[in-house]
Amino acid sequence: MRLAQTEEKKVVFRHFLLPGLLLLTLSTLVVYRFTSRTQPDDERARARVILKSIHNLEVSHRKSHGSYIPINAFNNADILKLRSTPGRFRYRVDITDSSFVATAKADMDGDGEVEIWQVNHHSDQPILVKED
Protein backbone atom coordinates (compact mmCIF):
# COMPACT_ATOMS: atom_id res chain seq x y z
CA MET A 1 0.00 0.00 0.00
CA ARG A 2 2.73 2.44 0.99
CA LEU A 3 4.78 1.56 -2.10
CA ALA A 4 1.80 2.29 -4.33
CA GLN A 5 1.36 5.74 -2.76
CA THR A 6 5.05 6.53 -3.29
CA GLU A 7 4.84 5.51 -6.93
CA GLU A 8 1.68 7.59 -7.34
CA LYS A 9 3.45 10.66 -5.92
CA LYS A 10 6.32 10.19 -8.37
CA VAL A 11 3.88 10.05 -11.26
CA VAL A 12 2.13 13.21 -10.08
CA PHE A 13 5.50 14.98 -9.77
CA ARG A 14 6.66 13.92 -13.23
CA HIS A 15 3.39 14.71 -14.99
CA PHE A 16 2.30 17.93 -13.30
CA LEU A 17 4.86 19.62 -11.07
CA LEU A 18 7.91 19.38 -13.32
CA PRO A 19 6.15 20.78 -16.42
CA GLY A 20 4.58 23.47 -14.23
CA LEU A 21 7.98 24.57 -12.95
CA LEU A 22 9.36 24.56 -16.47
CA LEU A 23 6.44 26.69 -17.68
CA LEU A 24 6.91 29.13 -14.79
CA THR A 25 10.62 29.48 -15.57
CA LEU A 26 10.00 30.09 -19.26
CA SER A 27 7.25 32.60 -18.50
CA THR A 28 9.58 34.52 -16.20
CA LEU A 29 12.27 34.64 -18.88
CA VAL A 30 9.82 35.86 -21.52
CA VAL A 31 8.45 38.59 -19.24
CA TYR A 32 11.98 39.73 -18.39
CA ARG A 33 12.99 39.76 -22.05
CA PHE A 34 10.10 41.96 -23.13
CA THR A 35 10.06 44.31 -20.14
CA SER A 36 13.76 45.05 -19.65
CA ARG A 37 15.20 48.21 -21.18
CA THR A 38 17.76 48.06 -23.94
CA GLN A 39 21.03 49.97 -23.91
CA PRO A 40 19.66 52.74 -26.19
CA ASP A 41 16.69 53.12 -23.82
CA ASP A 42 19.11 53.50 -20.89
CA GLU A 43 21.09 56.09 -22.88
CA ARG A 44 17.91 58.07 -23.58
CA ALA A 45 16.84 57.91 -19.93
CA ARG A 46 20.27 59.17 -18.85
CA ALA A 47 20.09 62.02 -21.40
CA ARG A 48 16.67 63.08 -20.11
CA VAL A 49 17.94 63.12 -16.51
CA ILE A 50 20.97 65.20 -17.48
CA LEU A 51 18.80 67.63 -19.44
CA LYS A 52 16.51 68.04 -16.43
CA SER A 53 19.59 68.72 -14.29
CA ILE A 54 20.78 71.33 -16.77
CA HIS A 55 17.34 72.95 -16.67
CA ASN A 56 17.39 73.11 -12.87
CA LEU A 57 20.93 74.53 -12.88
CA GLU A 58 20.07 77.21 -15.43
CA VAL A 59 16.87 78.27 -13.68
CA SER A 60 18.66 78.47 -10.32
CA HIS A 61 21.54 80.45 -11.80
CA ARG A 62 19.12 82.87 -13.48
CA LYS A 63 17.27 83.44 -10.18
CA SER A 64 20.53 84.03 -8.31
CA HIS A 65 22.59 85.96 -10.87
CA GLY A 66 20.12 87.24 -13.47
CA SER A 67 21.61 85.34 -16.42
CA TYR A 68 21.93 81.87 -17.90
CA ILE A 69 25.22 80.00 -18.28
CA PRO A 70 26.41 78.85 -21.73
CA ILE A 71 27.60 75.26 -21.37
CA ASN A 72 29.29 73.10 -24.01
CA ALA A 73 32.40 70.94 -24.25
CA PHE A 74 34.67 74.01 -24.23
CA ASN A 75 32.84 76.57 -22.05
CA ASN A 76 31.96 75.73 -18.45
CA ALA A 77 32.07 71.99 -19.18
CA ASP A 78 33.46 71.34 -15.71
CA ILE A 79 30.13 72.41 -14.18
CA LEU A 80 28.43 69.24 -15.38
CA LYS A 81 31.60 67.24 -16.09
CA LEU A 82 30.57 67.05 -19.74
CA ARG A 83 33.94 65.75 -20.90
CA SER A 84 33.59 62.66 -18.73
CA THR A 85 29.82 62.12 -19.02
CA PRO A 86 29.24 58.45 -19.90
CA GLY A 87 27.18 57.50 -22.90
CA ARG A 88 26.78 58.53 -26.50
CA PHE A 89 24.98 61.83 -26.01
CA ARG A 90 26.85 65.12 -26.21
CA TYR A 91 25.40 68.17 -24.50
CA ARG A 92 25.42 71.92 -24.99
CA VAL A 93 23.46 74.90 -23.73
CA ASP A 94 22.84 77.87 -26.00
CA ILE A 95 21.66 81.07 -24.35
CA THR A 96 20.21 84.46 -25.18
CA ASP A 97 19.46 87.27 -22.75
CA SER A 98 16.12 85.79 -21.77
CA SER A 99 16.20 82.11 -22.73
CA PHE A 100 18.25 78.96 -23.02
CA VAL A 101 18.04 75.71 -24.95
CA ALA A 102 19.88 72.64 -23.69
CA THR A 103 20.49 70.03 -26.37
CA ALA A 104 21.58 66.40 -26.23
CA LYS A 105 22.66 64.79 -29.52
CA ALA A 106 23.71 61.23 -30.32
CA ASP A 107 23.94 58.84 -33.24
CA MET A 108 22.32 55.86 -31.54
CA ASP A 109 22.71 53.25 -34.27
CA GLY A 110 25.76 54.49 -36.19
CA ASP A 111 23.90 55.37 -39.38
CA GLY A 112 24.91 59.04 -39.37
CA GLU A 113 21.45 60.26 -38.35
CA VAL A 114 21.46 62.12 -35.05
CA GLU A 115 18.84 61.85 -32.32
CA ILE A 116 18.18 65.19 -30.65
CA TRP A 117 16.58 65.89 -27.26
CA GLN A 118 16.02 69.43 -25.98
CA VAL A 119 14.83 71.24 -22.90
CA ASN A 120 14.34 75.00 -22.59
CA HIS A 121 13.49 77.70 -20.07
CA HIS A 122 9.74 77.08 -20.43
CA SER A 123 9.66 73.42 -19.37
CA ASP A 124 11.92 70.96 -17.57
CA GLN A 125 10.55 68.04 -19.59
CA PRO A 126 12.94 66.97 -22.37
CA ILE A 127 11.38 66.87 -25.83
CA LEU A 128 12.44 64.53 -28.63
CA VAL A 129 13.15 66.92 -31.51
CA LYS A 130 14.54 64.38 -33.98
CA GLU A 131 14.51 60.61 -33.75
CA ASP A 132 17.44 58.50 -34.95
C-alpha positions as CSV (number, residue, x, y, z in Angstrom):
1,M,0.0,0.0,0.0
2,R,2.7,2.4,1.0
3,L,4.8,1.6,-2.1
4,A,1.8,2.3,-4.3
5,Q,1.4,5.7,-2.8
6,T,5.0,6.5,-3.3
7,E,4.8,5.5,-6.9
8,E,1.7,7.6,-7.3
9,K,3.4,10.7,-5.9
10,K,6.3,10.2,-8.4
11,V,3.9,10.1,-11.3
12,V,2.1,13.2,-10.1
13,F,5.5,15.0,-9.8
14,R,6.7,13.9,-13.2
15,H,3.4,14.7,-15.0
16,F,2.3,17.9,-13.3
17,L,4.9,19.6,-11.1
18,L,7.9,19.4,-13.3
19,P,6.1,20.8,-16.4
20,G,4.6,23.5,-14.2
21,L,8.0,24.6,-12.9
22,L,9.4,24.6,-16.5
23,L,6.4,26.7,-17.7
24,L,6.9,29.1,-14.8
25,T,10.6,29.5,-15.6
26,L,10.0,30.1,-19.3
27,S,7.2,32.6,-18.5
28,T,9.6,34.5,-16.2
29,L,12.3,34.6,-18.9
30,V,9.8,35.9,-21.5
31,V,8.5,38.6,-19.2
32,Y,12.0,39.7,-18.4
33,R,13.0,39.8,-22.1
34,F,10.1,42.0,-23.1
35,T,10.1,44.3,-20.1
36,S,13.8,45.0,-19.7
37,R,15.2,48.2,-21.2
38,T,17.8,48.1,-23.9
39,Q,21.0,50.0,-23.9
40,P,19.7,52.7,-26.2
41,D,16.7,53.1,-23.8
42,D,19.1,53.5,-20.9
43,E,21.1,56.1,-22.9
44,R,17.9,58.1,-23.6
45,A,16.8,57.9,-19.9
46,R,20.3,59.2,-18.8
47,A,20.1,62.0,-21.4
48,R,16.7,63.1,-20.1
49,V,17.9,63.1,-16.5
50,I,21.0,65.2,-17.5
51,L,18.8,67.6,-19.4
52,K,16.5,68.0,-16.4
53,S,19.6,68.7,-14.3
54,I,20.8,71.3,-16.8
55,H,17.3,73.0,-16.7
56,N,17.4,73.1,-12.9
57,L,20.9,74.5,-12.9
58,E,20.1,77.2,-15.4
59,V,16.9,78.3,-13.7
60,S,18.7,78.5,-10.3
61,H,21.5,80.5,-11.8
62,R,19.1,82.9,-13.5
63,K,17.3,83.4,-10.2
64,S,20.5,84.0,-8.3
65,H,22.6,86.0,-10.9
66,G,20.1,87.2,-13.5
67,S,21.6,85.3,-16.4
68,Y,21.9,81.9,-17.9
69,I,25.2,80.0,-18.3
70,P,26.4,78.8,-21.7
71,I,27.6,75.3,-21.4
72,N,29.3,73.1,-24.0
73,A,32.4,70.9,-24.2
74,F,34.7,74.0,-24.2
75,N,32.8,76.6,-22.0
76,N,32.0,75.7,-18.5
77,A,32.1,72.0,-19.2
78,D,33.5,71.3,-15.7
79,I,30.1,72.4,-14.2
80,L,28.4,69.2,-15.4
81,K,31.6,67.2,-16.1
82,L,30.6,67.1,-19.7
83,R,33.9,65.7,-20.9
84,S,33.6,62.7,-18.7
85,T,29.8,62.1,-19.0
86,P,29.2,58.5,-19.9
87,G,27.2,57.5,-22.9
88,R,26.8,58.5,-26.5
89,F,25.0,61.8,-26.0
90,R,26.8,65.1,-26.2
91,Y,25.4,68.2,-24.5
92,R,25.4,71.9,-25.0
93,V,23.5,74.9,-23.7
94,D,22.8,77.9,-26.0
95,I,21.7,81.1,-24.3
96,T,20.2,84.5,-25.2
97,D,19.5,87.3,-22.8
98,S,16.1,85.8,-21.8
99,S,16.2,82.1,-22.7
100,F,18.3,79.0,-23.0
101,V,18.0,75.7,-25.0
102,A,19.9,72.6,-23.7
103,T,20.5,70.0,-26.4
104,A,21.6,66.4,-26.2
105,K,22.7,64.8,-29.5
106,A,23.7,61.2,-30.3
107,D,23.9,58.8,-33.2
108,M,22.3,55.9,-31.5
109,D,22.7,53.3,-34.3
110,G,25.8,54.5,-36.2
111,D,23.9,55.4,-39.4
112,G,24.9,59.0,-39.4
113,E,21.5,60.3,-38.4
114,V,21.5,62.1,-35.1
115,E,18.8,61.9,-32.3
116,I,18.2,65.2,-30.6
117,W,16.6,65.9,-27.3
118,Q,16.0,69.4,-26.0
119,V,14.8,71.2,-22.9
120,N,14.3,75.0,-22.6
121,H,13.5,77.7,-20.1
122,H,9.7,77.1,-20.4
123,S,9.7,73.4,-19.4
124,D,11.9,71.0,-17.6
125,Q,10.6,68.0,-19.6
126,P,12.9,67.0,-22.4
127,I,11.4,66.9,-25.8
128,L,12.4,64.5,-28.6
129,V,13.1,66.9,-31.5
130,K,14.5,64.4,-34.0
131,E,14.5,60.6,-33.7
132,D,17.4,58.5,-35.0
